[in-house]
Amino acid sequence: MNKKKKRNNRGFSLVELIIVIAIMAVLVGVMAPQFFKYIERSRKSTDVQNVASIVTALQVYAADPMKTTAEIANTTITLNPGATATCTDTGTIAALNAAGLGLDKLPLKSSKWTTTTGNKVVLTIKVETNGSITVTSDTTADGILTGKYVD
């Protein structure tokens, strides 16, 4: 009683595999542009959040009764794509370091910002006579960072 089983399981044919790969290639071709658009939008959101964090850090530092706004001078912070941010004022650098925002932690994620100075973002910090801090940007890309962040 030794019955042999017939094996009709031969797998996929080459034509079937090529059709599946072609369908997958079309799907990837359709989805890839959307994926890259979402990545760029995420990078811009990160940059906007970093600018908001800078503004908040400077305002909190200026509001500290143990500090004076005289420690923060009228200056600029330049955010560069993929590189360390630059600032020459030691008071502003101290305020950012106190908030855990060292200049090395503030590179631009997106390289698509269009400004008058190229693809970097320049934040202008102005200490008002009443002690409040105003931060303005020269950025015009999508209007995201354009305008003033006022205390």
Secondary structure, 3 states (H helix, E strand, C coil): CCCCCCCCCCCCCHHHHHHHHHHHHHHHHHHHHHHHHHHHHHHHHHHHHHHHHHHHHHHHHHHCCCCCHHHCCCEEEEECECCCCEECCHHHHHHHHHCCCCHHHCCECCCCCCECCECCEEEEEEECCCCCEEEEECECHHHCCCEEEEC
